[in-house]
Each structure stands twice: as structure tokens, then as C-alpha cells.
Amino acid sequence: MKIRELVTDRLRHSVAEAGSGRPLLLQHGFTGAKEDFADHLEDFAEAGWHVVAPDHRGHGASEKPADEAAYSLATMAADGFAVADALGWHRFDLLGHSMGGMVAQQMALDHPERLRSLVLMDTCHGAVDGVDPGLAELAVAVVRSDGIDYLMELARQLDTREPTPADARLRAERPGYVEFGDRKMRACSPAMYAALVAQMTGAHDRLDDLRALDLPTLVVVGEQDSAFLEPSRRLAGAIDGAILEVIPDAGHSPQFENAARWWRVVSDFLSAEHRDPAEIASTRA
């Protein structure tokens, strides 16, 4: 895996990259980073992929415009295609996690002809279920006035939610995992945070739009990810032919929490979409 700067006609992105085969773009979630996929990039490369995971605008080491108007799901979707163009990719496979899955849906609706297949991971088709609008407004007000660091301190004092068993296990078993999450959050742009919280809590419901999608699709969700289980089931039900995989012993980040099962499910789906039809027929004979 290598980290490099990729300059498009829209933005300067920091990307993690591995391999030289079939093109695969990975889109991380809100307040995440390209390193959310780092454990698997070499695996993808060995399986025959040229895999690229960019930091979204306002995240990680990518460019961070100061104006909130520079951030939206549609803008990030356009960024995704700009990254593909800069890499010389006409068609590619696309995986999006959480907010990245919302961006991936927008990309599939905007230009389905550019995609070979779609993986939607722990995401939803509209506003995120179970988010308290008052708390969301408070978070936006705090980050606008006092910044990300203060918001993190306030969140530690006010957040009484219990972590999922999978998340609690990972925090206990993986040294540095909590600090990894903190670093990703501190690297985020306050303008991005404020703009995207408002976007995601009042998002247009894309479910009816997605019913017209004709694209091989895998929907993946951790069994403990209560906010995204039902939206994932609805996504799989709406997209013709979509496959739903619920990952056991995992919550919102199954690529970390049940890495072996997540890898098997995702890599099997992506590989199947690139097999020769004659080969598939012969294995079923």
C-alpha cells in the first residue's frame, strides 16, 4: 500500500492505493478516512484489483475548503468521478461505507454507466434513523463556534450510549483503535462537519430513485448496527437483484469487527461480477 497525493480538476486528495488490476474505488464514512480500508488494500491487490481509497474533501489529509457550501453528498459524488478520471478509469467497481455509501448511491444514480458493480456497506437511503434533531443542531452549533476538539470533549461528557459488543471487543483487543478514531475526527474540517450533519439528517430519500437502478449490487451490514439494519434491508429490497449480507459479530465497521467474514463476502461478490459467463456456467453444470 502506498499513500500519495492525487490532484483532480476539482480538489487535492490524499489516497491510499495498492495493486494494478481491475479498478475499485472505496469511499469511507463521515469523519472517517482512507485508513478505514488499510487492512484490506493489499488483499485486494493480491486478488487482482487496482484499489484506491481517497480521503473525502474535508477529511484526513485531503483538501479542506473553508466554506460550508463546498460540502454536500452531490459534491462528493462528483469528486468520486473526478478521482476515477484522474486515474484514467472509465468503468470501475465502487464500495461506499456509511456516508460513503450515500455518496456511492448518488454516484450510481448520476452515472450508472460508469460502474461495474456497487457495494453499499452499513448505510441508508435517506436521513439516518434515530438521530435526535436537537442534538444534531447542538453539535453543528458547537463545531461552528468552538471547533472539532471542543465538540469531542463535549461529546465524551454527554454521550451515554453503550458501544455495540463488537465495538467494545475491538476497542479492548486492538491497541490504538480508540486513538485511531480520535485522530480521524480531529483531522476533519469544522465546515465539512457542520454541512454534512445538516445534509444527512435532512437527506432526500433515494429509495424510489434506486428502484430504477440496473447494477449488480451487494448490501452489507453488521448485525449489531441497529440504525442501519432496516435501511439496508430496504435498500436490498428496492434494488433489483441486490444481495443482502448481514455480518455476524459486527456493528457499524464490519471490516474491522469481523474482518474475515467481511472480506469473504465482499471479495466473493466482486470476483463473481468479473468472472467470464462461460466459466460461471461451467461451474454450475
Backbone hydrogen bonds, N-H to C=O, Kabsch-Sander energy under -0.5 kcal/mol:
donor,donor_aa,acceptor,acceptor_aa,energy
2,K,17,E,-2.6
4,R,15,V,-2.4
6,L,13,H,-3.2
7,V,5,E,-0.5
8,T,6,L,-0.6
8,T,11,L,-2.9
13,H,6,L,-3.0
13,H,11,L,-0.6
15,V,4,R,-2.9
15,V,13,H,-0.5
16,A,53,A,-2.5
17,E,2,K,-2.5
18,A,51,V,-2.0
22,R,48,G,-2.4
24,L,50,H,-2.3
25,L,93,D,-2.7
26,L,52,V,-2.4
27,Q,95,L,-2.9
28,H,26,L,-0.6
28,H,54,P,-0.5
32,G,29,G,-2.1
36,D,33,A,-2.2
37,F,34,K,-1.8
38,A,35,E,-1.2
40,H,37,F,-1.9
41,L,37,F,-0.8
41,L,38,A,-0.6
42,E,38,A,-0.5
44,F,40,H,-2.4
45,A,41,L,-2.3
46,E,42,E,-2.6
47,A,43,D,-1.4
48,G,45,A,-1.6
49,W,44,F,-2.0
50,H,22,R,-3.5
51,V,18,A,-2.4
51,V,49,W,-0.8
52,V,24,L,-2.4
53,A,16,A,-3.0
55,D,14,S,-2.8
56,H,54,P,-0.5
58,G,63,E,-2.4
59,H,56,H,-2.0
62,S,59,H,-1.9
63,E,12,R,-2.9
70,A,67,D,-2.0
71,Y,68,E,-1.8
76,M,72,S,-2.2
77,A,73,L,-2.1
78,A,74,A,-2.2
79,D,75,T,-2.0
80,G,76,M,-2.0
81,F,77,A,-1.6
82,A,78,A,-1.9
83,V,79,D,-2.5
84,A,80,G,-2.1
85,D,81,F,-2.6
86,A,82,A,-2.4
87,L,83,V,-1.5
88,G,85,D,-1.3
89,W,84,A,-2.9
90,H,88,G,-0.5
92,F,114,R,-1.8
93,D,23,P,-2.2
94,L,117,S,-1.8
95,L,25,L,-2.6
96,G,119,V,-2.5
97,H,27,Q,-2.7
98,S,121,M,-2.9
100,G,97,H,-2.4
101,G,98,S,-0.9
102,M,98,S,-1.4
103,V,99,M,-2.3
104,A,100,G,-2.3
105,Q,101,G,-2.0
106,Q,102,M,-2.0
107,M,103,V,-2.3
108,A,104,A,-2.5
109,L,105,Q,-2.2
110,D,106,Q,-2.4
111,H,107,M,-2.7
114,R,111,H,-1.9
115,L,112,P,-1.5
116,R,92,F,-2.4
117,S,92,F,-0.5
118,L,216,P,-2.4
119,V,94,L,-2.6
120,L,218,L,-2.9
121,M,96,G,-2.7
121,M,119,V,-0.6
122,D,120,L,-0.5
122,D,220,V,-3.2
127,A,203,A,-0.6
128,V,200,M,-1.2
129,D,227,A,-0.5
131,V,128,V,-1.0
132,D,130,G,-0.5
136,A,132,D,-2.3
137,E,133,P,-2.5
138,L,134,G,-2.1
139,A,135,L,-2.6
140,V,136,A,-2.2
141,A,137,E,-2.5
142,V,138,L,-2.7
143,V,139,A,-2.5
144,R,140,V,-2.1
145,S,141,A,-1.8
146,D,142,V,-3.4
147,G,142,V,-0.7
147,G,143,V,-0.8
150,Y,146,D,-0.5
151,L,147,G,-1.7
152,M,148,I,-2.4
153,E,149,D,-1.9
154,L,150,Y,-2.6
155,A,151,L,-2.7
156,R,152,M,-2.0
157,Q,153,E,-1.3
158,L,154,L,-2.0
159,D,155,A,-2.5
160,T,158,L,-0.7
168,A,164,T,-2.8
169,R,165,P,-2.4
170,L,166,A,-2.2
171,R,167,D,-2.6
172,A,168,A,-1.7
173,E,169,R,-2.3
174,R,170,L,-2.6
177,Y,174,R,-1.9
180,F,176,G,-2.2
181,G,177,Y,-1.9
182,D,178,V,-1.9
183,R,179,E,-2.6
184,K,180,F,-2.0
185,M,181,G,-2.0
186,R,182,D,-2.6
187,A,183,R,-1.4
188,C,185,M,-1.6
189,S,58,G,-2.5
193,Y,189,S,-2.5
194,A,190,P,-2.6
195,A,191,A,-2.3
196,L,192,M,-2.8
197,V,193,Y,-2.2
198,A,194,A,-1.5
199,Q,195,A,-1.8
200,M,196,L,-3.0
201,T,197,V,-2.0
202,G,198,A,-0.9
203,A,200,M,-0.6
206,R,125,H,-3.7
206,R,204,H,-0.6
210,L,206,R,-2.4
211,R,207,L,-0.9
211,R,208,D,-0.6
212,A,209,D,-1.2
213,L,210,L,-1.8
215,L,213,L,-0.6
218,L,118,L,-2.5
219,V,243,I,-3.5
220,V,120,L,-2.9
220,V,218,L,-0.5
221,V,245,E,-2.1
222,G,251,G,-0.7
223,E,247,I,-2.8
224,Q,250,A,-3.0
225,D,222,G,-1.8
226,S,224,Q,-1.8
228,F,225,D,-1.6
229,L,225,D,-1.1
230,E,226,S,-0.5
232,S,228,F,-1.9
233,R,229,L,-2.1
234,R,230,E,-2.5
235,L,231,P,-2.5
236,A,232,S,-2.5
237,G,233,R,-1.9
238,A,234,R,-1.8
239,I,235,L,-2.2
240,D,238,A,-0.6
242,A,239,I,-2.3
243,I,217,T,-2.3
245,E,219,V,-2.9
247,I,221,V,-2.7
247,I,245,E,-0.6
250,A,247,I,-0.6
256,F,253,S,-2.0
257,E,253,S,-2.4
258,N,254,P,-1.9
259,A,256,F,-0.7
262,W,258,N,-2.6
263,W,259,A,-2.7
264,R,260,A,-2.1
265,V,261,R,-2.5
266,V,262,W,-2.6
267,S,263,W,-2.8
268,D,264,R,-2.0
269,F,265,V,-1.8
270,L,266,V,-2.6
271,S,267,S,-2.5
272,A,268,D,-2.2
273,E,269,F,-1.7
274,H,271,S,-1.3
275,R,272,A,-1.1
279,E,276,D,-0.6
280,I,276,D,-2.1
281,A,277,P,-2.4
282,S,278,A,-2.0
283,T,279,E,-1.7
284,R,280,I,-1.0
285,A,281,A,-0.7
